[in-house]
Amino acid sequence: MFVPHTDAEREEMLKAIGVERIEDLFTDVPEDYRFPYLGLPGGLTEMEIMAELQEIAAANSSTREMACFLGAGAYNHYIPAAVDAIIRRGEFLTAYTPYQPEVSQGTLQAIFEYQSMIAALTGMEVSNASHYDGATAAAEAVVMAYHHFRGKRGKVVLSPGVHPQYRAVIRTYMQGYAGFQIAGDHEPGCDPLSGPETLLPMIDANTSLVLVQYPDFFGRLYDYTALAQAAHEAGALLAVAVNPLSLGLLKPPGEFGADIVVGEGQSLGIPLSFGGPYLGLFATRKEYVRRLAGRLVGETVDNAGRRAYVLTLTAREQHIRREKATSNICTNQGLIALTATVYMSLLGKHGLRQVAELCYHKAHYAAEKINAIPGFSVCMDRPFFHEFVVCCPMPASRLNDRLIDHGIIGGYDLQQDYPALENRMLIAVTEMNTRDEIDHLAEALSEVSHA
Amino acid sequence: MNIPADLLYAQTDEWAKVDGNTATVGITDYAQDQLSDVVFIEFLVAVGDTVQKGQQIATVESVKAAADINAPVSGTVTAINEALPQSPELINKDPFGQAWMVRIEMSEPAETRQLMNADGYAKYCEERSH
């Protein structure tokens, strides 16, 4: 291992920060977890380790052999083989925006196409080159709105129907902002299933942003027009977290007054792969483009008049604006954004609509079947897309344990995030779920609940 | 480089033209040259706001940098050049004329004594070019 510092330099640095030994820097790490007590087994050959890893992997059940009804922000969709074939081309296979971006015209063009597609899908005027995932994109929306009002509006109104993990990440992001207030999702006595109308009285002159989800975490669809109006009347912005696939079918948030659209792009051809890497969507109106975080690719012409792509408006970014930039993230999720671009290109507008329609109809078929099981009811008073809440006769976690034996990955146990939602299961249905699978789920639920 | 003799200069490269109790403020030829093509200006103050000397009053972006514009004197903002956000290129073309940024009714006129005159500013720019 190459370590550039000499012993004398290390001595000097330790002295400067006032510790005696390097070990003193690790006192916060429990002793058992410190090097060299990792307790790793001895080395193995490649063949041995492959066999061992395969054995470990075989203990997992995957969506390949199980019927999956688990969603809650990450969805099991079909990914055409061409997606992988295209993104693995050597010219594309990079995780990062290149440091000499204009040399890589192909990469920039792919990002430009991505931005154009996301803008069209969300009904916004401009999309950035992507963020890490839906949660970080949502947090960036909160930060952007905060900076838009130059810190003078220190409150965000968060719907309890926004993904719990997004709300947790927003809290992490905002913990260093003195006096910043998050309202809406943890109000005393708040009904987590209440609609956007309960947010209206919380919007005031100190509110920078109202954030809702569409379809919301429970799968429900609301028209947020009135909420957008209320936010705008108070001078605040409205951000909407979306599942982009649903926008193949639904009205884009730009049409009901959203100022910022964020979302998790995983549903656009990105494998579940244990939770990541995923894709953070971020789009907004042109008037806010200078507050936009992250990379942005623009189209221009070179000195011979030929079409060319450049990184544009870079003065917004952290490498120029330093501590005054909206965000200190100026990377993007290059390869995953490319994946989404290829997926959307292969499907086209009609294909995307078709997938969304399949999800919608299969989910509604499943809801009908489950609602007919004694002891179960679909507790939705709103239209929904491809996910819905089921009131069960016992805890969802217990049902799920039993469903595994029937080859089924059950729905999301809502009680883990919403203590008030006892015995509630969130079930997701995609184009991957056959009618047989759905019928099997209904039979299995009936059986395991009576066992 | 153009450094008009009748103006006063701040170390952060703003100029002030003092007329009675009013100071007209912009950025210098040196500053616009260092920034290169200016593409954006955003005012952070409005008419009627009080500002302190050194307080940021605007942000300017060029194709390669972003810079803060600071008030060279304290007082009340009495005018803002509304034409600039539409035509930020004026900052490159005519930094001492059409690209004035704000007018400030001074509350501490004695602060102007802390600003440099044209000779002092010319020397100050020269020092930095080495």
Chai-1 contact restraints between the chains, C-beta under 6 A:
chainA,res_idxA,chainB,res_idxB,connection_type,confidence,min_distance_angstrom,max_distance_angstrom,comment,restraint_id
A,A315,B,E61,contact,1.0,0.0,6.0,A-B,restraint_1
A,A315,B,A66,contact,1.0,0.0,6.0,A-B,restraint_2
A,I320,B,A65,contact,1.0,0.0,6.0,A-B,restraint_3
A,I320,B,A66,contact,1.0,0.0,6.0,A-B,restraint_4
A,R321,B,A66,contact,1.0,0.0,6.0,A-B,restraint_5
